[in-house]
Amino acid sequence: MITVTGTIEKREVGIGAWALVTDQGSVYELRNPPKILCPSQQRVKVTGTIRNDVMSLAMIGEILEVDSFEWA
């Protein structure tokens, strides 16, 4: 489990992907994020699991499955 803080972004790759861009500049692709989390440019603190066992067509960063979040 990791906890990261950053900004939600919609990445226009293929059919689109939701990303979390951290304050340090790292990018995580959000896997099945809750709908309430999806509007772009929201600041959030996300706790989740890095999924090394799944692949993505977007290939924008490590895949982060959201376990919980709070507004930052």
C-alpha positions as CSV (number, residue, x, y, z in Angstrom):
1,M,0.0,0.0,0.0
2,I,1.1,3.5,-0.8
3,T,-0.3,6.9,0.0
4,V,0.3,9.8,-2.5
5,T,-1.0,13.3,-2.8
6,G,-1.6,15.0,-6.2
7,T,-3.9,16.3,-8.8
8,I,-6.4,14.2,-10.9
9,E,-6.0,14.5,-14.6
10,K,-7.9,13.0,-17.6
11,R,-5.3,11.8,-20.1
12,E,-6.5,11.6,-23.7
13,V,-4.8,8.4,-24.7
14,G,-7.0,5.9,-26.6
15,I,-10.4,6.0,-25.0
16,G,-8.9,8.0,-22.1
17,A,-7.4,7.3,-18.8
18,W,-7.5,8.9,-15.3
19,A,-4.2,9.8,-13.8
20,L,-2.9,11.1,-10.5
21,V,0.0,13.4,-10.9
22,T,1.9,13.7,-7.6
23,D,3.5,16.8,-6.1
24,Q,6.8,15.2,-6.9
25,G,5.9,14.7,-10.6
26,S,5.2,11.0,-10.6
27,V,2.2,9.8,-12.6
28,Y,0.0,6.9,-11.7
29,E,-2.8,5.5,-13.8
30,L,-5.9,5.1,-11.6
31,R,-7.6,1.7,-12.0
32,N,-11.4,1.8,-11.8
33,P,-11.5,5.0,-9.8
34,P,-14.7,6.0,-8.0
35,K,-16.8,8.4,-10.2
36,I,-16.7,11.1,-7.5
37,L,-12.9,11.1,-7.9
38,C,-12.9,11.7,-11.6
39,P,-13.4,15.4,-12.3
40,S,-10.1,16.8,-13.5
41,Q,-7.9,19.1,-11.5
42,Q,-9.1,18.0,-8.0
43,R,-6.4,17.7,-5.4
44,V,-6.6,14.4,-3.5
45,K,-4.7,12.1,-1.1
46,V,-5.0,8.5,-2.3
47,T,-4.2,5.3,-0.6
48,G,-4.0,2.3,-2.8
49,T,-2.1,-0.7,-4.2
50,I,0.3,-0.7,-7.1
51,R,-0.9,-3.4,-9.5
52,N,2.0,-5.1,-11.2
53,D,-0.2,-7.9,-12.3
54,V,-2.3,-5.9,-14.8
55,M,-1.5,-4.0,-18.1
56,S,-2.9,-0.9,-19.6
57,L,-3.0,0.5,-23.2
58,A,-2.5,4.0,-21.9
59,M,1.0,3.3,-20.4
60,I,1.1,6.6,-18.6
61,G,2.6,5.3,-15.4
62,E,2.3,2.6,-12.7
63,I,-1.3,1.4,-12.2
64,L,-2.7,2.4,-8.8
65,E,-5.9,0.7,-7.6
66,V,-7.6,3.2,-5.2
67,D,-8.5,1.7,-1.8
68,S,-9.4,5.1,-0.2
69,F,-9.1,8.8,-0.8
70,E,-9.7,12.2,0.8
71,W,-9.7,15.6,-0.6
72,A,-6.5,17.5,-0.1
